[in-house]
Amino acid sequence: EGHMPAREAYYLDTRGRAKQLFAELGVWDTELNSGILFYLNLCERKVEIVIDRGIKTATTQQVWDEVCAHIVQRLAQQQYRQAVITGVQEIGEILDAFYDRQLLDQQNELSNAPIILG
C-alpha cells in the first residue's frame, strides 16, 4: 500500500490497518487456519505480518519479528525488490516447516498474487 487512506489513518496505525485488511480480504478463511498477510506500507516504511491462529500456535512472535527485520534491513539498503522476495521466501520456509508439506496435493485456498493498494 502506498499510503493508508486518510479515513483509515485517523483511526488505525499500520498494525491495525494490516489486521483490517486481513479480515476484509478473508485471509483467515482457510481450512487449516494458515493464512498470512504480508503488509508493506511504503509511505510509512513499515512492515507487518499478520498470521492466522493455526500458525500462531506453532510459532513464536520472535520468528515473525525476524522476518520483518530482514525486510526492513533490505528496504533501508534500497533493495526494494529483494526485500519483498526475501520476505516471501522466509514466510514460505516457515509455512513449509509448519505444515510439513501437507498441502502439496491440495490447491491454494487463497490467491498468492500480490494486491497493490493505492
LOVOLUM-179137 format. One line per 3 residues: number of its first residue (from 1); their letters; for each residue x negated, y negated, z negated of N, C-alpha, C, O. Coordinates in pm, 1 decimal, always signed. Layout:
LOVOLUM-179137
NUM> A> X:Y:Z:X:Y:Z:X:Y:Z:X:Y:Z ~ ... .
***
This chain:
LOVOLUM-179137
1> EGH> -85.5:+117.1:+0.0:+0.0:+0.0:+0.0:-89.5:-122.6:+0.0:-182.0:-133.1:-80.5 ~ -61.9:-214.5:+89.8:-141.3:-336.5:+98.3:-123.9:-424.7:-23.4:-220.6:-481.1:-74.7 ~ -1.6:-436.4:-69.2:+29.6:-512.1:-190.3:+166.7:-468.6:-238.9:+249.9:-423.7:-160.1 .
4> MPA> +189.7:-481.8:-366.8:+320.7:-448.5:-419.2:+419.0:-557.3:-380.2:+384.7:-675.5:-385.0 ~ +539.4:-520.5:-342.1:+639.9:-622.4:-314.8:+660.8:-709.3:-439.4:+653.8:-659.5:-551.8 ~ +686.2:-837.1:-419.4:+699.5:-931.4:-531.2:+803.2:-884.0:-631.7:+781.8:-894.7:-752.5 .
7> REA> +915.5:-831.7:-583.2:+1020.7:-787.0:-675.1:+973.6:-671.7:-763.4:+1020.4:-657.0:-876.3 ~ +881.2:-589.8:-712.6:+827.2:-478.2:-790.0:+715.4:-525.9:-882.4:+707.6:-483.3:-997.7 ~ +630.1:-612.8:-833.0:+514.9:-660.0:-910.4:+558.1:-731.8:-1037.6:+485.9:-731.0:-1137.3 .
10> YYL> +673.1:-792.5:-1034.5:+723.0:-864.5:-1152.6:+751.0:-768.6:-1268.2:+731.7:-803.3:-1384.8 ~ +796.8:-647.1:-1234.8:+836.4:-551.2:-1337.8:+736.1:-438.5:-1361.2:+735.8:-376.7:-1467.7 ~ +651.9:-411.7:-1263.2:+566.0:-293.7:-1269.6:+418.8:-327.8:-1253.6:+382.8:-421.7:-1182.6 .
13> DTR> +333.7:-249.9:-1320.9:+191.6:-255.2:-1290.1:+164.2:-147.7:-1184.5:+257.2:-82.6:-1136.8 ~ +39.7:-129.2:-1148.6:+5.8:-33.7:-1043.0:+48.8:+107.9:-1081.3:+101.0:+181.8:-997.8 ~ +27.2:+145.3:-1205.5:+66.8:+279.4:-1251.6:+218.2:+296.6:-1241.4:+267.2:+399.8:-1195.5 .
16> GRA> +291.2:+194.3:-1284.8:+436.2:+200.0:-1277.1:+485.3:+212.2:-1134.7:+579.7:+286.3:-1107.1 ~ +421.3:+139.3:-1043.3:+458.8:+146.4:-902.3:+432.0:+286.2:-847.3:+513.5:+339.9:-772.2 ~ +319.9:+344.8:-883.8:+288.3:+480.5:-838.3:+393.7:+579.5:-888.5:+438.2:+666.2:-813.2 .
19> KQL> +432.9:+567.0:-1013.2:+535.9:+655.9:-1068.3:+669.7:+634.9:-998.3:+742.7:+730.3:-971.8 ~ +700.9:+508.9:-968.6:+824.9:+478.0:-898.0:+825.7:+545.8:-760.0:+925.2:+607.2:-721.7 ~ +716.6:+534.8:-687.0:+707.3:+596.7:-555.0:+710.9:+748.9:-564.2:+769.1:+815.0:-478.2 .
22> FAE> +649.0:+804.5:-667.8:+651.8:+949.0:-691.0:+797.1:+996.6:-695.4:+832.3:+1098.0:-635.1 ~ +880.5:+922.2:-767.5:+1021.8:+958.5:-778.9:+1097.2:+929.5:-650.0:+1171.7:+1014.7:-601.6 ~ +1079.1:+810.2:-593.6:+1152.6:+771.2:-473.0:+1123.6:+862.5:-354.6:+1213.0:+892.7:-275.6 .
25> LGV> +1000.2:+905.9:-342.6:+960.5:+991.6:-230.8:+988.8:+1139.6:-256.7:+967.6:+1223.0:-168.7 ~ +1036.7:+1172.8:-377.1:+1069.2:+1311.5:-409.7:+948.5:+1401.7:-421.0:+957.6:+1521.3:-393.2 ~ +836.0:+1346.7:-461.2:+713.0:+1425.9:-471.4:+728.4:+1534.7:-578.2:+659.6:+1636.6:-572.0 .
28> WDT> +815.1:+1515.1:-673.2:+839.0:+1611.5:-780.7:+921.7:+1730.6:-733.6:+935.6:+1828.5:-807.0 ~ +976.4:+1724.0:-613.7:+1074.6:+1821.9:-567.5:+1009.3:+1941.1:-498.2:+1030.1:+1963.3:-379.0 ~ +930.1:+2017.8:-573.6:+868.8:+2139.6:-519.6:+895.8:+2256.0:-614.2:+912.5:+2236.7:-734.7 .
31> ELN> +899.9:+2374.1:-560.0:+933.7:+2492.5:-639.1:+838.6:+2513.7:-757.3:+882.5:+2547.7:-867.2 ~ +709.3:+2493.7:-734.8:+610.2:+2517.7:-840.2:+570.4:+2389.8:-914.5:+472.2:+2389.0:-988.8 ~ +646.6:+2281.9:-894.2:+615.1:+2153.3:-958.5:+470.4:+2114.1:-931.1:+393.7:+2081.7:-1021.8 .
34> SGI> +436.0:+2118.3:-801.8:+297.3:+2099.8:-760.7:+271.3:+1969.2:-686.6:+166.8:+1953.7:-623.3 ~ +364.9:+1875.9:-693.8:+348.8:+1751.7:-619.7:+243.4:+1659.7:-678.9:+227.2:+1650.7:-800.6 ~ +171.7:+1591.3:-589.8:+71.7:+1492.7:-630.9:+87.7:+1371.0:-541.4:+100.2:+1383.0:-419.5 .
37> LFY> +87.1:+1253.6:-603.5:+87.4:+1128.9:-527.9:-46.3:+1059.6:-550.1:-83.8:+1028.6:-663.2 ~ -116.3:+1036.1:-441.9:-243.5:+962.8:-442.9:-208.3:+822.9:-394.6:-181.0:+802.5:-276.3 ~ -209.0:+726.5:-486.3:-164.8:+590.1:-456.9:-284.5:+497.1:-457.8:-359.0:+489.8:-555.5 .
40> LNL> -301.4:+426.8:-348.0:-411.4:+331.7:-334.0:-350.9:+194.5:-307.5:-286.5:+173.4:-204.8 ~ -371.5:+101.4:-400.1:-324.3:-35.3:-383.0:-443.1:-118.6:-337.0:-531.4:-152.0:-416.0 ~ -444.0:-151.2:-209.6:-558.5:-220.5:-150.6:-577.2:-361.2:-205.2:-690.1:-404.2:-228.5 .
43> CER> -468.6:-432.4:-225.7:-476.9:-570.1:-271.8:-537.9:-578.5:-411.7:-624.1:-662.2:-438.4 ~ -492.0:-490.8:-499.5:-540.7:-493.0:-637.0:-663.1:-404.7:-657.4:-721.7:-402.6:-765.6 ~ -700.9:-332.4:-553.6:-815.9:-242.2:-558.7:-803.9:-141.9:-673.8:-896.5:-122.6:-752.5 .
46> KVE> -687.7:-80.0:-680.2:-662.0:+17.5:-786.0:-615.8:+148.7:-724.5:-552.4:+151.9:-619.0 ~ -649.2:+255.8:-793.2:-613.9:+390.7:-750.5:-538.5:+457.0:-865.1:-578.2:+447.6:-981.2 ~ -430.6:+523.3:-830.8:-354.8:+600.7:-928.7:-324.5:+737.3:-869.2:-296.4:+749.0:-749.9 .
49> IVI> -330.2:+839.1:-951.5:-288.7:+972.3:-911.3:-179.6:+1014.4:-1008.0:-201.3:+1019.8:-1129.1 ~ -62.7:+1043.9:-954.2:+49.5:+1089.9:-1035.6:+68.3:+1237.5:-1004.0:+80.6:+1276.2:-887.8 ~ +70.5:+1319.5:-1108.4:+80.7:+1464.0:-1090.2:+211.5:+1515.6:-1148.6:+264.8:+1460.1:-1244.7 .
52> DRG> +261.1:+1621.3:-1089.6:+383.7:+1683.8:-1136.7:+356.1:+1767.7:-1261.6:+241.4:+1799.7:-1292.8 ~ +461.1:+1801.5:-1330.3:+449.0:+1869.7:-1459.9:+383.0:+2007.1:-1451.1:+319.6:+2050.0:-1547.4 ~ +395.8:+2076.7:-1339.4:+331.7:+2206.9:-1326.4:+180.3:+2196.7:-1328.3:+112.6:+2281.6:-1386.4 .
55> IKT> +127.8:+2094.9:-1265.9:-17.2:+2074.2:-1261.6:-66.2:+2014.9:-1392.8:-177.0:+2043.5:-1438.1 ~ +17.7:+1932.5:-1452.3:-19.7:+1866.3:-1577.9:-50.3:+1968.0:-1688.1:-137.2:+1944.5:-1772.0 ~ +20.0:+2079.5:-1687.7:-2.5:+2180.6:-1791.1:-131.6:+2258.0:-1771.8:-180.3:+2321.9:-1865.1 .
58> ATT> -188.5:+2252.9:-1649.5:-307.0:+2333.0:-1619.3:-434.4:+2250.3:-1606.1:-542.1:+2306.5:-1586.2 ~ -424.2:+2119.2:-1616.6:-541.4:+2033.5:-1601.4:-545.7:+1933.2:-1716.4:-455.2:+1926.8:-1799.6 ~ -652.2:+1856.2:-1718.1:-663.2:+1750.5:-1818.8:-665.1:+1614.9:-1749.0:-693.6:+1606.5:-1629.6 .
61> QQV> -635.4:+1511.0:-1822.2:-639.2:+1376.2:-1765.8:-779.7:+1340.5:-1719.8:-796.8:+1264.8:-1624.3 ~ -879.7:+1394.6:-1787.1:-1018.7:+1366.6:-1750.3:-1047.7:+1408.9:-1605.9:-1120.5:+1339.5:-1534.9 ~ -992.3:+1520.0:-1562.7:-1011.5:+1567.2:-1424.8:-963.0:+1461.4:-1326.7:-1032.4:+1430.1:-1229.9 .
64> WDE> -845.9:+1406.5:-1350.6:-786.4:+1308.1:-1260.2:-856.7:+1173.6:-1270.9:-870.0:+1101.9:-1171.8 ~ -901.5:+1139.3:-1391.1:-978.5:+1015.0:-1407.9:-1108.7:+1020.2:-1328.4:-1151.3:+919.8:-1271.3 ~ -1171.6:+1137.7:-1325.0:-1296.3:+1154.0:-1249.2:-1271.8:+1139.7:-1099.6:-1351.7:+1077.4:-1029.7 .
67> VCA> -1162.7:+1196.4:-1049.8:-1129.7:+1182.0:-907.8:-1111.1:+1033.7:-876.3:-1165.7:+983.7:-778.0 ~ -1034.7:+963.6:-959.0:-1013.0:+819.9:-937.4:-1144.8:+743.8:-942.4:-1166.3:+653.4:-861.6 ~ -1232.8:+778.0:-1034.4:-1361.8:+709.9:-1046.4:-1445.6:+728.0:-920.2:-1510.6:+634.1:-874.2 .
70> HIV> -1444.1:+848.7:-864.5:-1519.4:+874.1:-740.9:-1464.6:+790.4:-625.5:-1540.6:+737.1:-544.7 ~ -1334.2:+779.7:-618.7:-1271.0:+699.3:-513.7:-1307.5:+552.0:-530.2:-1346.3:+485.8:-434.0 ~ -1294.7:+501.9:-651.5:-1325.0:+361.1:-679.6:-1472.1:+331.2:-650.0:-1505.1:+224.6:-598.0 .
73> QRL> -1558.8:+424.6:-683.0:-1701.8:+406.9:-656.3:-1726.4:+389.8:-506.3:-1801.6:+301.2:-465.6 ~ -1664.3:+473.3:-424.9:-1680.4:+462.5:-278.9:-1620.0:+332.2:-226.8:-1676.3:+268.7:-137.6 ~ -1506.5:+292.8:-281.8:-1444.2:+167.3:-239.7:-1534.9:+49.0:-270.6:-1547.3:-43.0:-189.9 .
76> AQQ> -1598.7:+51.5:-388.1:-1689.5:-56.8:-427.2:-1809.5:-66.0:-333.6:-1866.8:-173.3:-314.8 ~ -1846.9:+47.8:-275.0:-1958.1:+51.3:-178.9:-1909.3:+22.3:-37.1:-1985.1:+35.5:+59.1 ~ -1784.1:-16.9:-24.5:-1720.1:-46.8:+103.5:-1718.0:+73.6:+197.1:-1722.4:+59.0:+319.3 .
79> QYR> -1711.4:+190.8:+138.9:-1699.2:+316.0:+215.0:-1552.4:+359.6:+208.9:-1519.9:+462.1:+149.1 ~ -1466.2:+282.3:+270.1:-1322.1:+298.2:+255.1:-1271.1:+432.4:+307.4:-1196.8:+503.4:+239.7 ~ -1311.9:+464.1:+426.5:-1268.3:+591.7:+484.9:-1315.5:+709.6:+400.3:-1238.5:+800.7:+370.1 .
82> QAV> -1442.4:+706.5:+362.7:-1498.8:+815.2:+283.1:-1433.9:+822.6:+144.8:-1421.3:+931.0:+87.9 ~ -1393.2:+709.0:+91.3:-1325.3:+707.9:-38.8:-1196.7:+789.6:-32.8:-1169.3:+870.6:-121.4 ~ -1119.0:+767.8:+71.3:-992.5:+840.0:+86.7:-1018.8:+988.1:+114.7:-953.0:+1075.0:+57.6 .
85> ITG> -1114.2:+1016.4:+201.9:-1146.9:+1156.0:+233.5:-1193.1:+1229.6:+107.9:-1149.2:+1341.4:+80.6 ~ -1281.4:+1166.3:+32.4:-1331.3:+1227.2:-91.6:-1216.6:+1256.3:-187.4:-1208.5:+1364.5:-245.5 ~ -1127.7:+1158.0:-203.2:-1013.9:+1176.6:-293.3:-925.5:+1292.5:-252.3:-888.0:+1375.0:-335.7 .
88> VQE> -892.2:+1299.5:-125.3:-805.7:+1406.7:-76.2:-874.7:+1541.9:-90.6:-810.7:+1639.7:-129.4 ~ -1003.1:+1549.2:-60.1:-1076.4:+1675.6:-73.9:-1081.2:+1721.7:-220.0:-1059.1:+1839.3:-248.7 ~ -1109.7:+1629.8:-311.4:-1117.1:+1667.1:-453.0:-981.1:+1712.6:-504.6:-972.2:+1809.1:-580.4 .
91> IGE> -875.9:+1643.4:-463.8:-741.2:+1684.5:-504.1:-711.8:+1823.9:-449.7:-655.6:+1907.6:-520.3 ~ -749.3:+1849.0:-324.8:-729.0:+1980.9:-265.0:-802.3:+2091.0:-338.9:-748.5:+2200.1:-357.6 ~ -924.3:+2063.3:-381.0:-1001.7:+2161.9:-456.3:-936.2:+2193.8:-590.2:-933.1:+2309.2:-633.0 .
94> ILD> -884.5:+2091.5:-655.2:-816.0:+2113.2:-783.7:-691.2:+2197.9:-762.2:-664.5:+2290.1:-839.2 ~ -615.2:+2167.1:-658.4:-494.6:+2244.8:-629.0:-529.0:+2388.9:-594.3:-460.5:+2481.2:-638.4 ~ -635.0:+2409.2:-515.3:-676.8:+2545.9:-481.5:-708.3:+2625.3:-607.8:-668.9:+2741.3:-620.1 .
97> AFY> -779.4:+2562.9:-701.6:-814.8:+2632.5:-825.7:-690.3:+2660.4:-909.7:-677.1:+2767.8:-968.3 ~ -600.4:+2564.3:-915.1:-480.4:+2579.2:-997.7:-387.5:+2686.9:-943.9:-337.9:+2770.6:-1019.3 ~ -364.4:+2684.6:-814.5:-269.5:+2779.0:-755.5:-335.4:+2903.7:-700.6:-267.1:+2993.9:-652.3 .
100> DRQ> -468.2:+2910.0:-707.6:-541.4:+3028.6:-665.0:-491.6:+3080.3:-530.1:-476.4:+3200.4:-507.8 ~ -467.1:+2984.1:-441.8:-423.4:+3013.2:-304.7:-291.5:+3090.4:-299.1:-269.7:+3166.6:-204.9 ~ -204.5:+3072.8:-396.3:-73.3:+3137.0:-397.5:+15.1:+3090.9:-282.1:+107.1:+3161.8:-241.5 .
103> LLD> -12.7:+2973.4:-230.3:+76.7:+2912.6:-132.7:+36.1:+2938.4:+12.3:+94.6:+2879.3:+103.0 ~ -61.8:+3024.4:+36.5:-111.0:+3045.5:+172.5:-1.7:+3091.6:+269.0:+0.1:+3049.6:+384.7 ~ +87.6:+3176.1:+223.5:+189.5:+3231.0:+311.9:+314.8:+3144.9:+319.3:+407.5:+3176.3:+394.0 .
106> QQN> +318.2:+3037.9:+243.4:+435.9:+2951.7:+240.9:+407.1:+2823.0:+317.2:+292.6:+2778.8:+326.8 ~ +513.1:+2764.4:+370.8:+498.0:+2635.7:+436.7:+497.3:+2525.5:+332.0:+548.6:+2542.4:+221.4 ~ +438.6:+2413.3:+368.6:+440.3:+2297.9:+279.6:+583.8:+2255.4:+253.7:+665.7:+2250.0:+345.4 .
109> ELS> +613.0:+2225.6:+129.0:+745.8:+2175.2:+95.1:+754.7:+2024.5:+117.9:+863.5:+1970.4:+137.2 ~ +640.7:+1957.9:+115.6:+633.7:+1814.4:+138.4:+534.5:+1787.2:+249.5:+442.9:+1865.9:+273.4 ~ +553.1:+1677.2:+315.7:+460.0:+1638.8:+422.7:+325.6:+1598.1:+362.5:+320.4:+1539.0:+254.6 .
112> NAP> +218.9:+1629.6:+431.9:+85.0:+1587.7:+390.9:+41.9:+1459.0:+460.7:-68.2:+1408.6:+438.4 ~ +130.0:+1406.9:+545.2:+96.6:+1285.5:+620.9:+95.0:+1164.5:+526.3:+181.6:+1152.2:+439.7 ~ -2.4:+1076.5:+543.0:-6.2:+956.6:+459.8:+113.0:+865.7:+490.4:+162.5:+860.8:+602.9 .
115> IIL> +156.4:+795.6:+389.4:+261.3:+695.1:+404.1:+197.6:+561.5:+373.4:+148.1:+539.1:+262.9 ~ +198.8:+473.4:+470.5:+138.4:+342.0:+452.6:+249.5:+241.1:+430.8:+335.1:+221.4:+517.1 ~ +247.4:+177.4:+314.6:+348.9:+79.8:+279.1:+293.7:-60.2:+301.0:+178.8:-88.9:+267.5 .
118> G> +377.0:-146.9:+357.4:+340.9:-285.4:+388.3:+257.9:-347.2:+288.5:+220.6:-463.7:+302.6 .
***
